C-alpha cells in the first residue's frame, strides 16, 4: 500500500452555529452542497486517492475476490414456497448479477414460468433494487417496484402474468409497501414526502391513471412512518403507523376495498403494538403494562385497547419479538437470555411447546409463511458455523424438514469453533460476545480479530453465518460480535440502556468487550480490527475518538457520524422519526449529550488507527456528506501517519452495490485494506 501519496485537502469555509448558548464552528458544512461542482470534485479526488493508495493491493484484492466467489454457488435456487396452487422461488445463474423470480403451477415437476428477470431490469444501469414484489390473489398479476439509483425511491409497475406484458399503470415515488385487495384489481400503496418519509396511503384501481388514485390517509406527524401489508388470513388490509416508541394500526376488509379504514387503537405515546388476524379476533402483541411484551386478543368488531384480553402474560425474562397466526396455531418468536427461540401454541387446546436448538449461539427468523390454513411453519436458521438453512416445521407432530441449506463450496463446519462468552461493562453489566474461529486456536494474543458492532434501534445482531468471513478465518482471524446495549438481544431494557441519554453505554460496552478479548488473549491491540455500518458507523466513530489506542484498524461503512447537525435538520430523511432514538437537540439536555459523543464534533489532534470510511452518494439514510466531513476533519487534525481513506459509491445508496459480483469486490477491497494494514499479505 502506498503511504507517501498526498491526500486531498478539503477547503475550509467556517460556518458558525449557536444554540442553547453553545457555539460550534463547522469548517466543512459546504460539503452538503450536492449541486456544487467543487463537492463532486472533492469526492472524486478522494476516490482517486483511495484507488492510488490501494493500487499495490490489487493482486491481493483479486485473490480475495476469487476466494469469496469460490465460497458461493453461483447457479442456485431458493427453497420453493407453496402459495395456493403455485410454488414460488428465485434462482441465480453463473455470470448473472441478479436473481430471476419464478414459479411452477401444481407441482415442482411443472414447467417453469419466469415472472421477472432482474438482470433485464438492470441492463444499462449501475444499480438496481427491487422494492415490492406482490402477486395478486388470483396469481394473474404482478406488482413490482424498482429503484435504479440507491435512493430508495421506487417506481411501481404492473405485469400481466398471462400475457407477459406490462400494463400502462405506472406509479412513481413509492416505497416498500403494497397490498392487494381480494378483487384482484385494487391495491394500496404508500408514497414519500420530500424527507423520504412514507406518509400517504393511496388506493389504485387497474386501468386508471395515478392521478385518479384516491388518497386515503395523510400522516401529518413528521415523527411517524407508514407501512402496510395484508393479513396472513387474507381477510384484512393493515396499515401500520409507527415512530420509535409508539404505533397505531388501521384495518380494512380486503373484500371491501372502497370501504373505510378503521383504527384499532389510537396512538398513545409509549404504547407499541403489532397485529395479526385470526377468525373474528385480532392477536395483539403489545408493551402495554409489559416491558418485554405480552399477547392479547380482541374482537375485530371492537378492537380498542379497553377491550383487549390477555392471552399470554408478560414474562420479565422473555422478550416477545414477533407473532404469526395460523388457522390452528399461534407462533411466537421470542428471546431469553439473549438467545432467540420459537414457541408454538396449539390454539384449540392452548397447549404449547418450544422448537429445540442446540448450538451455543445462533439466529432464527420467520421465512415466507404466506399460507394461513396450514400446520407447517417455515423458518430460517443460521449460526456462526451453520450456513443459512430453511426448515419446514410440522407444528402438530413437532418434526422438521431441512428444505434448503446454502451451499458453500469447500466449507467444512467441523473445522470451526463457535462460543459465547461475557465481558464486564464499565458499570458491571455482563455483555455477551459471540465468537467463531478455526479449531486449534491458541490464545496467546497473536491472532488477528475482527469485531463487528452495531447496538442501536433494538436491532439484534445475532450469531449468523457469512461465507465471506471464511477468507479471514482461514488466515487465522477470530470473528467476534459483541452484543452491546442499544440492540435488542437481551430484551427491551437492554435497548433502553443504550439509547437517548444512555447511548454512551453502547460505546463503553464495545470498548469493554475489546479489552476483554485482549485480556483473554484472543488478540492484542495491534491486531484488533473494528467494523460497523450506519449506526454501527457511529459506534466506530465514537470508540475511535474515546480509545484510538485500542484498535489497529477501523472500518466505518456509511457511518452516521455528524450526529448533532443531522438531528438538528428536520429536512434530512429519518431525522424527525428518530428523536426517540437519539433525542431532540432542540432540548438543551439532549443537545449537550449528543454533542458529547458525536464523532465529527469530537475529533481531536491525536493519533488515530488506520481508517477506511465508505459513503453512498445517493444514500437517503446517512447522507454522503457525513463520512466526507468526518474524513476531512480527521485529515486536518490527526497527528499520526496512519492511512485514512474515503471511498464513495457514486451510483449507489446505503447498502452499497446491488450487483452481487460488485458486492463481493467491495468485500475483497475491504479485506485487502485490513490485511495490508495488519501486515498479512497471503
N, C-alpha and C positions, 0 to 999 in steps of 0.2 A: 504494500500500500504506500502510495506517495504521500509524504507528510510535509514536503517542502514547498508545496504549491500555495499560492496566495488566495485565500478565500475572498468572496465578495464582501464588500463592506456596505451595509445599508446606510443611506444618508440619515442624518439626524434632523428631524423637524419637531422641536419640542411643542407638545400640546399640554396645556396646564388645565387640570380639573380640580375643583374644590367642592367638597361635600362634607357635611357634618363637621365643619371646621378643619378638615384634613385636606391638604393639598398634595396632589400627585402629578408628576410630570411624565408624560408618555412620549418618548422620543420617536416611536415607530408607529404611531397611530395612523399615519398616512398609508401604511400597507393595506388598510381596509379598502382602499380605492380601487376596486376591481377594474374599472374602466380606464384607469391611469396607465398609460404605456410603460411608465417607469416601474410600476409594480410588477407587471408581467415580465419586464426585462430583468428585474431582480430575481424573480422566481426561476427564470430560465438560467440566469447566471449561477444560481445555487445548484441547479440540476447539472449544469456543465461541470462545475467544480466537484460535485459528488462523483460524477462519472469519471473525471480525471483522477481523483484520489483513489477510486476503486479500480481503476484500469488494471493494475498489476494483479488483482484478484480474479480477473476474468476467467483464467483456466480453472481456478477453484470453484467459481460460480458455475461454470459449465459442468464440472464434475458433480457438484451438489445437485444441479438440475437433473442430471442423468439418474442419480440415486433417488431423488424424490419421485421422478417419473416411473422409475422401476418399482416403487412401492405401491403404485396404483394399478388397478386393472382397467386399462383404457376402454376396452369394449365390455360393457357391463349392463346390468339391468336391476332395477329395484324389485322388491317383492310385490307382485300384483295385489291390488286391493279390490275386493269384490264390493260392488255397489249396484244393487238391484240385479239385473241380468248381465252386467258388464264387469270386466276385470281391467282396472286402470293401472298403468305403470309408466315409468320413464326409463329410458336407456341411453347409453352413450356409445359412441363409436370411436375407434382409434383415429386420431388426427383431427377430430371434430371437437371444438372448444365448448360446445353447449349441449344440453340434454335434448332428446327427442321424446315427446309426450305421446303415448299410445294407449290403445285399449283393444280388448278382444270381447266379442259377444258370445255369451252362452257357456263357453269353456276356454281353458287355456290352449286347447288344440285348434281353436278357431283362427281364421286369418287375422293378421294384424291390421289395425286401422291407425294410421298416423294422424293424430289430432293437431299437433303443432310441432314444427321443427324450429327450435330456437336458433339454430345455425343459419337458417334462411333469414330470420328476422334480423340477425346481427350483421349480415353482409353489408359492407361499406361503412360500418360503424366501429369505433374503438371500444364501445361499451354497450352492453345490452342486458337488462334485468327485467324479469317478469314480476308483476305486482300481484294481480289476481289471476286465478285460473279456475273458473267455475262453470261446470256443465249444467245445463238446465235440467229440471226434474225429469223430463221425458228423454233426456240424453241426446237431443237433436241439435242443440245449440251450444256454443262455447263462448263465454265471455272471458276475455283475457286482456291484460294491460301491459304496456311496455314503457320502460324508461331507457332512453338512449344517451343519457349524459351523466348519470350518477347523482342527480339532484333529487331523486325520489319523487319526481312529479311524473305521473303516468298518463298515457293516452290509452283509452279503453276501446277495444274492438269487439265486434260480434262476428262469429263464424258459423255458417250453416254446415253442420257436420254431415248432412245428407248429400249436399252438392259440393262441399269443399270450398264454397265461395264466401267471401266477406260480405256482410250486409252493409248498407250505407251508414248505419248507426255508428258514430264515432264521437267519443267524448273526451275532451282534454282536461288536464289539471285534476285528475282523480288520484286517490290514494290506495291503500292496501285492502279496502273493504268493499264487498259486493255480496248481495244476497238475492236469489231468485224467489219470486212468488210461485205458488203452485200452478198458476195458469200458463206457465212456460212462455209468456210474452211480456211480463213485467219484472223489472228488477230494481233494486235500490242501491245507491252508491253514495260515496262522500267526496267532497271537493275541498281544496285547500285555500286558505287565505294567503295574504302576502308574506306572513311569517311561517308558511309551510305547515300550518295547523289544520288538520281535518275538522271543519267547523260547520259544514252544511250537509244536510241529507236531502237527496233528490230521488224522485221516482221516475223511471223511464219506461215507456211503452214502445215495443218494437214497431218500426215503421214510421215513427215520429222523429222530428229533429230535436237535438239537445235543447234548443231554445224553447221547446214546448214542454220540457220536463218540469215536473211540479216540485217546488221547494217545500219540503215537509217540516224541516226543523233547522233553525239557525242558532247555533250556540254562541252567545254574545260574551260569555265569560272567557277571557283570554287564557285562563289557567286550565281550561278543560279541552280535551281532545275527544273526538268522536270516532267510534268504531261500530261495525255491525256485522252480524252473521245470522245464519238460520239455525234454529234449534235442531239438535240431532234427531228429534222426533219428527222433523219437517213440518211441524204444526205452526211455528211462530217465526216471525222476523224480529230479531232482538237488536236494539240499539244500545250501545254501551258508551256512556259519557264518563270520563274519569280525569282526575288530576291525582297527584301523588298519594293523597290520603283520603280521598272522597270519591264515591262513584254513584251513578244513577242509571237505571235501566228502564227502557221503554219497550213495549211489545205490541205486536200486531198480528192477527191471524194471517198466516200465509195463504189462506183461501180467500181472503178479502183484501186484496192489495190496495184498493181505493178507500179502505176504511181509515179510521183514526188511530194513531198510536196512543197507547195509554201508559202512564208511568207506573212502575211497580212500587218504588218508594222514592219520594223526592229527596234530593241531596241534603244531607246534614253533614256539616264539616266533621271529618274524622270517621264517618261511617263508610265502610267499604263492604261491598257485597258482589258476589258473582251468581249467575243464574243459569240453571238448566231446566228443561221441561220434562214432565213425566205425567201422563194421564191428565187428570184435572187439577194437577198441582205443579208448582214450581219448587225445585230444590234450591235453597239459598245458602251459599257459603259466605259467612259474614264474621266481621270482627266485633259485632255488637256485644258488649259485655264479655268479650272473648279475645284476649290479646293474640292468641295463636289460631283463632278462628274456630267456629263451630258450624254445624249443619242444621238448617231449619227447613220446614216445609210450610207451604201456604197455598190456599186455593187460588187458581187462576182468575176466579171471578172477583176476588177482593184481596189483592196481594200486598197491601200496605203493611209496613213493619209491625203495626199493632196486632196484626193477625198471624204473625209468624209463630210457628210451634217448633220447639226443639226436637230434633231427631237424634243428633249426636252431640253430646255436651262438649264443652271446652275441656281440653286436656293440657295442662300447663307445660308438659314435657313434649307435646306433639304439635307440630305446625301442619295444618292442612293447606296445601298449595292449590289444589285443583280438584274438581269433581266431574264425573261423567255419568250421566243417567242412561241406562239401558232399560228394555222392557221389564226385565225381572231382576236387575242388578243396579246397584249404585257403587261406583268405583271412586275411591279417594286416593289421590297422590299426596303423600304425607312426608314429614321429616321427623326423625327422632335421633337425638344425639349427633346431629349433623349428617346423618345418612338418609337418603330417600327410601321410601317404602310404599307398597301398594296394598290398600285394604279393600277387599271385595265384600259387599253386603248383599245377601240374597233377600230381596225385598219382601217376597210373600211370607217368609217366616222370621225375618230380621236376624238370621244367623250371619256370622261374618268370619273371615279368615284373612291371613296375610300371604302374599306371594313371597317365597323364600329366596334370598340372595346370600351368597357366602363369601364373596371377596371383601377384603378389608376396606376398600374404597371403590366407589362405582357411581354411575348415574343411570337414571331411567327416565323415560318420557312417554306420554301417550302418542301413538302414531296412527294417523288416519281415523279409524273408528267412526266411519260415516254412516254405518248401519245401526239402527235402533233395536230392531227385533232380532237380536242375536245374543247368544250366551258366550260369544267369543270376544275377548279383549285383545287388541294388538298394542304391544308396547315395544319401545326400543330400549336396548341395554348396551352399556359400554363401561369399560374400566380403563385404568392406565395400561393394562396389558391385554385387554379383550377388545378387538375391533367392534365397531357398531354392529349390533345384531338386532334383527326383527323377529319377535316372538308372537305367535298366536297362542293365547292362554284360554283354555276352556274353563270358564268360571264355575261350572257345575261339578265337573269331575276333577278339577284342580290339576290339570296336566298342561304342559306347554310344548309347543312345536316350533323349533327353530326354522323359520321360513327363509332367512337370508342373513348371512354374515359377510361384512365387507371383506373381500379377498385382498390380502396383502402379500404379493409375491415374495417368497424368500423369508417371510417372517415366521419365527418360531417363538410363541409366547413363553415356552418353558425356559427360555434363556434370560428372561427378565423377572425382576422382583418389584412388587409394589408394597408399600406400607403406609401407615398413618401414624404420625407422631404428634406431639404437642409442644409448643413453645409457651413461655410465660410472658404475657404482655407487661408493659410498664406498670399497669395498675393491678397486676397479679392474676389477670384473667387468662385461663388456658386457651390457646389458639391452635386449632388443628392444622396440620400440614400433610398433604398427600404427596407421596414421593414415588418415583419409578427410576430404576437404573438396571444396568445389566448385572446379572448374578456374578458374584465374585468380587464385588466392590470392597475395597479396603478403605476403611475410614481413617485416613492419615492426613486429611486436609489438602491432598494434592489433586483431587478430582475437580474439574470444572463443573459448575452448577448453574442452571438457568431457572430463575424464579419468575413465574407468570402470575401477576396480580391484577385485581380489579377492585372489588369492595365498594359497590355503590348500587343504588336503586333496588335493593333487596334481591339483586340477581345472584343466583347461586352458581359459583364456578366449581362444579363438582369434578370428580376424578374421571376424566374421559380420555379416550384413545385418539391419537392423531398420528397417522403413519409418517407425517413429515418429521416427527421428533426422532425417528429411528436414525436419521443422519447424525444426530448429536449423541444419542445413547450408544451407538456403535463406536463413537470416538471417546467414550469414557465419561460422558456427561451424566450428572444426576439432574432430573427434572422435578421441580417442586411447585405445587400450588398451595400457597398459604391462604387459608380460608378466613380472611380478615373481616373485622366488623365493618358494617356497611353493606355486606352481602346478606343473603337470606339463609345461609347454610344451617345456622344454629337457632332458627326461629325469629319471630318478629322482634324480640328485644335485641337480638344481635344486630339487626338492621338499625333499630332506633339508636343504638350506641355508636353508630358510625355515620350519622348524618347531622345536618344542621349544626348546632353548637357543640356536637360531639365528633365532628368529622375528623379531627386530628387523631382519633383512635385508629382510623384506617391506616394512617401513616406510621404511627408508633407500633401498631401490630405488625406491619410488614417489616419494619426495622428489627423488631424483637425476633421475628421468625428468621431473618437473615443472620442475626447474631447467634441464634441458637444453632443454626446449621453450621456456622463456623466453629462454635464451641464444641459441637459434637463431631467435628472433623469430617463432615460430609464434603466440605470445601474450605477455601480460605478467601479472604477479601480480594486477593489478587487474581482469583479465578471465578469470582462471583458475577453473574450477569443478571440484570433485572429487565423484565419486559412487561409492557402493558399498553393497552389501546384505549382511546376515547377517555372515559372516566378513569380507566386504568392508566392512561397517559397523564392525567392529573396526579395520580398516585406516584408515577415515575418522577414527575417534576418536583413534587413535594419532598419525597425521600432523598432525591438528589441534592436539593437545597439543604436539607437537615443533616444528612450523613453522606456527603460525597466521597468520604474516605472508605466507605463500606463496600462500594461496588467498583469493579474494574470497567464494566461496560453497561450502558443503559440504552435500551431501545424503546422509544416512545412513539407509538403509532397514533396518528391523528389525535394528538393529545389536547385535552381541554385544560389549557394552561393559563389562559388570560381570564381568569375566573371573575375578577371584580368588574372589569369592563363589560364582559358578556352579560353578567347578571344585572347590570345597570341599563342594558339596552333591550327594551321590550320588542324592538323590530326584528331581533335575531330569532330564528326558529328555536324553539324549546325553552327560551328564557322564562317567560311568564309561567309556563306549565311546570317549571322546576323550582319555583320559590319554596315549595315544601320539601325539596331535597337539599338545597344549599342554603336557603334563606334569602330574604329580600333585602338587598343592601340599602334600600330606602330607609330601613330601620338602622339607626347608628350601631346597635349591638351587632347585627349581622354584618354590616359593612366592615366593622373593625375585625370581626372574626374571619370573614372570607379573605380580607386583605392580608391577614396574618399568615395565611398558607398559600395564597395564590402564587403559583410558581413563577409567573412572569414578573410579578411585583417584588419577589424576594430573591431574585438573582443578585449575587454579591461578588465582589472582587476576591475570588478564591479559586482553588483548584477543583475542577470537576472531572468526572470519569469520561471515558470515550463515549460519545453520544451519537446515535443515529435517530433522526427525527423525520417522520413522514407526514405528508399532508395530501388532501384531495381538493383540487381546485373547485369542484362542484359539490363539495361536501355540505349538506344542509344541517348537519348535526353539530359538527365542530368546524367552524369557518376556517378556511385555509390560512387566514392571517394570524390565528392564534399560534400555531407552531412557527410560522415565519417570524413573527415578532419576538417570540421566545429565543429563537436561534440568533436573531440579530442582537438581542441584548446580551446573550451569553457570549457571543463573539467579542462584544465591546468590553465586557467586564472580567471574563475568566482569566486566571493567571497561569494556567497550565499550558502545556504543548500537546495535549491530547486531541484526538481527532473529533471534530464536530461537523456532522453532515446533515443537510436538509434535502429531502427528496420529495418533490411534489408531483403527484399524478395529475397531469394536465387534462386528462379526459376521463376522470373517474370521481367517485364520491367517497362516502365514509368507509365503505367496505373494501376499497381498492379495486383491482381489476376484476371484471366479471368473467373473462376468458379463463378457463381452468388451467391452461398452459401458462398464461401470463401470471396467474396467481402463484403457480409453482416457481416461476422465475423470480418473483418477488421474495419468496421464502429463501431461495438459493442466494439471492443478493444479501438478505438479512443475515443468514447463517455465515456467509463468507465474511461479512463485516465482523461478526462476533468471533469467529475462529481466527481471523487475521489479527485482531486486537489481543487475543489470548496467546498468540504465537503458535497456533495449531494449524499446520499447513497441509496436512494429508487427509 
